[in-house]
Amino acid sequence: VLAIGNSFSADAMEWLYNIASSYGFENIVLGNAYIGGCTLETHCSNSINNSSSYIYTIKIRQVNGSQTRTKPIPMRSLRGILHGHMLKTAPMRSISITIRIS
């Protein structure tokens, strides 16, 4: 599963890993491509322009129950991340609200 988002997606992936693990799922691979505070519009623009702006992390749970987390990999494009993995789903999440100060 790949999440594309911001700090909310990082938090969600921690929960998803724990939930899947508690149900006995094995060989779980969770990826997170994020930019802190990023909006959905920025994700779309980055995707179109193949911008290498994302920090990318992977969390893996193997059959024996061991957990491995890679170090965050900076400066990745969504295209590069998507081509590197066989994915079943890629949820996108933007910030909950946008505040504009005039």
Sequence and secondary structure as in RCSB ss.txt:
>XXXX:A:sequence
VLAIGNSFSADAMEWLYNIASSYGFENIVLGNAYIGGCTLETHCSNSINNSSSYIYTIKIRQVNGSQTRTKPIPM
RSLRGILHGHMLKTAPMRSISITIRIS
>XXXX:A:secstr
 EEEESHHHHHHHHHHHHHHHHTT  SEEEEEEE TT  HHHHHHHHHHT   EEEEEEEE TTS EEE   EEE
E HHHHHHTS  S   B   S      
